[in-house]
Amino acid sequence: SLDRLGIPWFGSSAEASALTFDKVLTRHTLAAAGLPVAPGLAVQYDAPRERVLAASRQIGYPQVIKPSAQGSSVGITIVDAELEFHTAFTYAAHWGGSVLIEKYIEGREVTVPVIEGEPYPVIEILPAARWYDYTAKYNDSRTRYDLAPINLPDSLTNIVLDACNACGVRGISRTDLRIDVHGQPWILEINTIPGMTSHSLVPMAAQARGISVGELCENLLRQCVNSSRNRNAA
C-alpha cells in the first residue's frame, strides 16, 4: 500500500512483522529451519488446565510462561515449581490467544541488532533481578549493559542472521537470545520494530561503533529512500 502511494518505507514487510510478533509462529518457523529454540509447547488460553499442566511436566522446571502476542515482557512469569503454574498460566492467558510454555534457559541474555544484513555489536543484558522483565527494561536504573561481552559462542551472529532470513526479516531488527551454561545460544524472539530512543538497545549498539542516534536515524532514512527506489525500479 505504501508503495502504491509513493511513500518510502524501510524494514520488514507486514507479513514478517506479524509473524515475529507471534511467539508461537516464530518458534515454529525457527524450529522448522533447524534453529535453536528452547524445549516447549503452545496451547490455547482456554485449554483445560489440568491437561496443560500434565503436558508441561514433560518440559521440567524452571519454565517460562508467556502470552504469544505481547511485547516488552508483558504477561511473562518464570515458574520454578508446579505450585506456581496455575497463577502464571492465568496471568499469560489474560491476553487471550495462545500461551507459550518453554524451558527457562539458565545463563546469559544477549541481544544482537542487525541493520541491512549487518550484525551490530552484541549487547549482554545484566538486570539486577533474575531476568530482563518489564521493570528491568524501563524502570530499574540498576540494569547494566555490557557492550563488549567476552566468551561469546562463534555461532552467535550466524544463528541471528539465519533466524532473520528464516522469518523474512529485512532492514532493521533486534534478536534476543539466551546463552546456556554450555555456551549454546537459544533464540527468544526477533523484534522487527526495535526501540529507537536514546536509551534503547539498537542506538546503544550503534554508539558502540561511534554512530550517534542522529547519524543512525539519518542512515536509516537514506536506506529507506534507496530501498523504495529499488522496489519501484524492479
N, C-alpha and C positions, 0 to 999 in steps of 0.2 A: 504493500500500500504506500509506504513512504517513497519507494522507487517511482511508482506511478505519479505521485505528487511532486516529484523532483526534489524531495527533501533528503539531504545526505544523512546517512546513518552509519554506525560503526559497531562492530561486535557480533555476537551470536544471533542467529535467527530466533524468531519467536518460538519455533519448534524446539530448538536446542535449549533455550532458556526454560521452557515449560518442562522439558524432560529433566533437566538438572535440578529444578526446584522441587521435583517429586523425588524424595529419597529412595522410595521403593523402585521406581523406574530406573533411576540412576544405578542403583545396586544391581538390578537385573542386567542392565546394559554393560556395566563394567565386568560382572562375573562372566557374561557370555563372551567377552573379549579376552578372558583369561587373566584379568587384572585382580589384584588382591583386595578383597573386601572381608570384613570380619564375619565369622560364622553368625548366622541369624535367620530370622523368618519375619514375614509380614502377614498381618491379619487385619480384618476389618474391625473398626472401632466397636461394633456391636456384636462381635463374635462371642459365643458362650464362654464365659470367663474361665470356668474350670478346664475346658478343652484347651484354651490358650495357655493356661498355666502348665498343663501337662506337656504340651508341645515345647514350651520354653525351658523345661527342665533338661532337655537334650542339649541346650546351649551351655548350661552351667552358669555359675556366678563368679564375679560380678557381671551384671548386664547393663546395657543402656537401653532405655525405653523412650521412644520419641515419636511424635506425630510425623507423618510422611511429608507434609507440605507446610512447614513453618520455618522461619529463619531466625537468626540471632540466638540460637539455643533455646527458643521458647518451647515449653512443654516437655523438656528433656529431664530425665531423672536417672541417676546411677543407682542401681539396685544391688545391694550386697548379699541379700538373703531373701528367701521365699516370703518371709513375713512382710516384706516391703512391697511385694509385687502388685497387689491389688490397688494400693493407693497410687503407685506410679503409673499403672496402666490406665486407671480412671483419669488421671491428670492428662496423659497423652491423648486419650480418646475424646476429651472435651472438644477438640477441634474437628472431630468427625473424620471421615475418610479412612485411610489405612494407618495402622500403628506398626512401627518397625521395632523389633526386639533383636538386639545384637550383643554379642560378647564384648564386654568392655576390655579394651586393649591397654594393659598397663605399660607405661613407658613415656615417651616424649611426644609432644604435639608440635607440629610444624605446619607452615603454610608456604605455598610456592606460587607467586604471581607469574603469569605468562602474558606477554603482550606481543601480538603478531608472531606467534610461534616461538618467541624467545623467552626462556626462563629468566626471571629476575632473581635477585638474591633470596635464598631461603631464610625465613624468619622462624626461630624457635620461640614458642609462646610459653611463658613461665608465670602462670597465675599463682597468687598467694594461696588460694584454696586448692582443692584436689583437681579441679578441671576448669576449663575455659567456658564458664556459663555466662548468662546474660549480665550478671553483676560484674564479673571479671572483665567483660568486654567493654562495658560502658560506664561503670560507676566506681570501680575499685582502682585507686591510684597505685596500689601495690603491684599490679600486674606488670611484669617486665617482659621485654622483647630482646632476644639475642639476634643481632643482625650478622653475626659471623659464627654460627654454631659449628662445633667440631664433631668429628666422628660420625658424619652422615653417611648412609649407605650410598655406594656408587650408582645404584639403580634408581635413586630417588627422582631425579629430573626426567629420566626416560619414562618412568611409570606415570608421571604427571602428564607429559606430552601424549603418551598413548591413551590416557584417560580422556584428555580433551578431544583427541581425534575420534575415539570411540563414541563420544556423545555429540559430535558435530560442533564442538565449541570453537569459536573463532574470535579474533580481535583481542579482547582483554578478559582475563579470568583470574581466579584465585582458587587453588585446590588445597583443601585442608586434609592432613594425614596424621596418623599416629605411627610412631616407630616403636616396635616392641623391644623387650629386653634382649632379644637376639639380633636386633638390627633390621628386622623385616618391616618395611613400610606397609601400612594399611590405609586405603583411601576412605575418608569420612564423607566428603562431599565436594562438589565443584560449584563455585559461585560465578555466574556469568555477568552479574552487575555488582562488583565489589564496591565497598565504600571508597569514597574519594575525598574525604575530609582531610584536614592537615594531620590528624592523628590516626587515620586509617592505615591498614597494613600495606596496600599497594603503594601509596605515596611514600610510606616508610621504606619500602624496598627500593624505590626509585631514588630516594635521598641517599641511600647507602651507595648508590652509583654516582652520586654527585648531581642528581637531577632534582631540581626544586619542584614543588607542587605546580607552580605556574608553568614551568617548562614541560612538565609531564602533560598537563592539560593542552598546551599548545601542540605537542607531538600527537596527542590523540585526535585533536581536531584536524590536523593535517592528514593523518591517516584516514580519518572519516571521509574527508573530501576525496582523497585518492581512491579509496575503496568504492565509493559511489560512482566515480568516473569510470573505474574499471568495469563495474557491473553494467553501467549504461552502455559501455562500448562493446560489451560481449554480445 
